[in-house]
C-alpha cells in the first residue's frame, strides 16, 4: 500500500498539499514572520540577481551591500519622518492651545460641558478601556517589529549562504522520504513564481501611488516632499491599507500647515489614490502579469481580503494561481 501510494502521484501530491495546509494553520501565529521572510527573500533574490548581471561582483558582496543600503534607508526614513511628525504634532498642539486661549472664546462653556459630561458618564471605565486598547495596539506594534527584525535577519542569512543552503537542502531529496520533499519543492517552486509576480506588481503600484500622491501634496502646498515620498512609498507596499494608514500623519501635517481646509484636501487626495489602487491599478496590473481576466482578479482580491485581511491582498492571487497550476488549468491567450 505504501509503494502504491508513492507511485500514485495525484493522491500523493494531494496528501502532501493537505499536510502543508494543516502545518501552516497550526503555525498561523508565525504567519507574519513567514510571509515577511518570503517577501524579503524574493525581493533580495531579484535585486541581487539584477546587480550580478550588471556588475559581475560576488553574490556575498552584493548581498551585504543591498542589506546595508536597506538598513540605512530604513534608518533615514525613521529618523527623518519621526522628527518631522513630532514637529508637526507640536505645531498642531500649539494651534489648538492658541485656539482655546482666544479672548472671544468662552472657556466657561467648555468647562461646563466637560463637567456635565464627566458627571453623566462613567469616564473611569472608558479611560481604562481606552488604555487597554492603546496597550493592545502597542503590543501588536511590538510583535510586528519583532517579526520584521527576525524576517529581515532570516532573509539575510539565507541570501548570504544561498548556494550552501540549496546544496544542503538537495540532500533531503535522496533520503527515505525523498518523495515528500520532492513534492514540497514542487509546490514551493510554483508558489514562489506566482508570489514573485505579485511582489513585482505591488512595487509598480507603490511607484504609481507615490508619484500621484507626491504631486498632489505638492499642489496642496506641502514641503519636504522627498521625505514624504519615501514614507508614502513604504506605506504603499501595504496593499490598499497603506493609503488609508497614510491619512494619519498626512492629516497632522496638513492641519499644522494649512488648517482644516488642507486636511480636507489631503483626505480627498487619499480617497482618490485609494480608489485608483483598489479598483484600477490592482486588478489591471494583476490581470496583465498573471494572465487572469480582470473580473477574476477583482473577485479574488475581494474574497481574499474578506477572509485573510490585508495579507489576503498579497497572497490571494498567488494562492489562486497556485491551485490553477496544480490542476493544470491553462491561462494562455489560446486557452479555451
N, C-alpha and C positions, 0 to 999 in steps of 0.2 A: 504493500500500500504506500509505503514511504517513497519507493522508487517511482511508482505510477504518479504520485503527487508531484514529484520533482520534474518529471517529464511532461506533465500537463501544464504548459506554460500559462494559459489563460487563468486556470484556477490558482496556480502558484502565485502569479503576479497580483491577482485579486486579493489573495490572503495576505501577501506582503503589504499591499496598499492599506488594507484594513488594519494591519499591525501598526503601520506608520501613523495612521489617523488616530488610533487609540493612544499611542505613545505621545503624540502632540497634545491630545486632550488632557492626558494625565500631567503633562508638564506645561499646561497653559499659563501657570503663574510666571513662567520664564519666557513667555512668548515674545514680550517686548525685547528682551535681550537677544533671543534667537533671530528675530526679524531685523533688528538693528545690525547685528553681526553680519547677516546675509547681505544687507544693503551696503554696509561699509566695504565688505569684501568685493562685491560686484563692481562698485564704483572704483575701487582701488585697482582691480584687475584691468578694467578698461583704461584707466588713466595711465597706469604703468605700462600696459601693452602699447598704448599710443606713443608714449615717450620712448620706449625701446626702439620702435620703428624709426623715430626721428633722430635719436642721438646715439644708438648702439652702445649705451652705457650698461654696466652690470645691473641686474634686477634688484639686488640688495641695496645698491646705492640709490637707485631711483625710488625704491620703496621708502627708504629713510627720508629722502628729500621731500616726497609727496606728503608723508605724515607730519614732518616738521612744518611744512607750509600750512597744512590744515590746522595744526595746533596754534601757530602764530595768527592765522586768520581768525580762529575762534577767540583767541585772547584779545585781539584788537576789537573784534565785534563786541565782546562782553564789556571791556573797559570803556570804549568809546560810547557805546549805546547806554550803558548803565549811568555814566556821568551825565550824558545828555538828558536821559529820562529823569534823573534826580534833579537836575537843574530846572527842567520844565515842571516837575511836581512842586518844587519850592515856589516857582513863579505863580503856579495855579493857586497854591495855598495863600500866598500874599494877596492875590487878586480877590479871593473870597473874603479874607480878613478886611481888606480895604472896602469891599462892598458893604459889609456889616457895620463898618465904622463911619459910614456917611452920616452927615448931620440930619438929612431928611429921612433917614431910615429909623423907624420906630422900633427900637430894640425891645421895649417893654412888651410889645405884641408878640414878638418871637419868644421871649422868656415865658410869657403866659401860656403860649401854645405848647411849648416844651414841657412846662409844669403840668398842664392838663393831660398831655399825652402820657407822661410817666405815671400820673396818678391813676389813669384808667386802663393801663396796660401792664402786663407782667413783664416789665423790662428786664428784670434779672434773669428770668428763664430765657428770654430772647437773646440776651447778651451771652449766656452760657452756650446756647445753641449756635450762635454766630461764631463764638470762639472755637467750638468743636468743629464747625465747618472749615474754618481757617486752618486749624491744626491738621485736619484730614487732607486738605489741599496741599499744605506744606509737606506732609508725609508723602503724598503722591509725587510732588516735585522732587523730593529727595530720592525716592525709588527710581524715578526716571533718570535722574542724574547718575545714580549708581549703575543702572542698566546701560546708559550711554557710555560711561567710562569703561565698563567691562567689555562691551561690544567693540569699542574702539581698540582696546588692547588686544582682544582676541583676533580681530581682523589684522592688526599689525603683526602679531606673531605668525599668523598664517601666511601673510604675504612675505615675511622675512625668510621663511623656510618652506615656500610653496612647493618647490621641486622635491625636497626631502619628505614633506608631508604626503605628497602624492605618491611617491615611491613606496613609502611605508604603508599607505592605505591599500595599494595594489596587492600586498601580501594577503589581505583578507579574502581576495578573490580565489586564492588557491587553498583555502582552508577547507575543513569538513563542511562548513556552512557557506561555501563559496557561492552557491546558487542564491542564497539570501542576500548577500552583499552585492551580487551582480544585479539583482532586481532593484535593490535600494539605489545603486549607482545609476541604473536606467531611469528611475523616477527622478532622482536628483538632477540628472543632466537635462531632462525635459523641463522641469520646473525652473532650473537656473536660466535656461534660454528664454523662456517666456517672461520670467521675472526681470531679466536684464532689459528686455524690450520696454517693460513698464517703467523701469527706472529712467531709461533714456527719454521716454515720453514726459515723465514728470519733470525732468530737467528742462526740457523745451518749454513746458507750461510755466515753470518758475521763471525762466528768462522773459517770456512774453508778459507775465504778470508784473514782474519787476519793472519792465520798460513802461508799461501802461501806467502803473501806479506812480512811478517816479515822475513821469511827465505831468500827470495830474496834480501831484503835490507841488511841483514847480509852478504850475499855473495858479494854484491856490495861494502861493506865497511862502512856501516852506524853504528853510535854509538847511545847510548841512546835508544836501541830497545824497552825496556818496555814502555817508554813514547809514542814512535811512535806506538806501538801495540795498546795502549788504544785509540789513535786518529784514527787509521785505523779501529778499531772495531766500534767506534761510527759512522764513516762515512759509514761503510759497512751496517749499519742498514737502510741506504737510498738505496733502490734497484737500481742497475745499475749505477745511477748517482753518488753514493758515491765514487765509484772507480775513476770516472772522476774528481770529486772535489778534491780528494786527490792528484792529479797531481801537483797542485799549490804549496802547502807547501813542498811536497817531492822534487819537482824540484828546489826550492830555496835552500833547504838543500844540495841537490846533487851538485849544482853549486858551493856552497861555500866550499865544501869538496873535490870534485874531478873534477870540471870544466865541460865543455860541454860533455865530454865522459860519466861522471856519470849521467848527465841529460838524455842522450840518453838511457842508461841502465834502468833508472827509468821509462821513457816513454814506453819502450818495456815491462817492467815488468807489468806496469799498464794496458797496452793493452792486455797482456796475461790474467791477472786476470779478466779484463772486459769481455773478450770473454768467459772465463770459467764460469763466473757467469751468463752471459746473455744467453748463448747457451747450457750450460751443467747443471750447478747446479740448476738454477731457474726452468727450465722445468722438470728436473728429480725429484727434491725434491717435487715440487708442484704436480707432477703426482703421486708420491708414497703416499703422505699424503692425497690428495683429491680424489684418485682413478679415476683420469681423464687420458685419453691417452696423451702421450707427445705431439702429434700433436695438440690436442685441447688446451692443456696448452700453448704451444708456440704461437698459433694463438691468444688466448685470451690476452696474455701478449703484443703482438704486437699491437693489436687494442686498448686495454685499455690505453697503453702508448701514442698512437696517439691521442686519444680523451680526455683523462683525465690527460695527463702529467705524472710526476713522481708518483703522488698519484695513478694513474691508475695501476702501477705495484704492488701496495699494495692491492687495493680494487677490481681490475679486477677479480681475481679468486673468492673471496668471493661473489661478485655480481652474477657471472655466476652460482656458486654452489647454491647460494640463490634461483635463479629462477628455477634451476633444482629441488630443494626441494619443491618449491611451486607447480610446475606442476607434482610432484611425478614421476620424472624420476629416475629409479634405476641405481646406479653406481657400484653395486657389481660385483664380478667376474662372477656370474651366470647370469647377466643381458643380455638380447638378444638385 
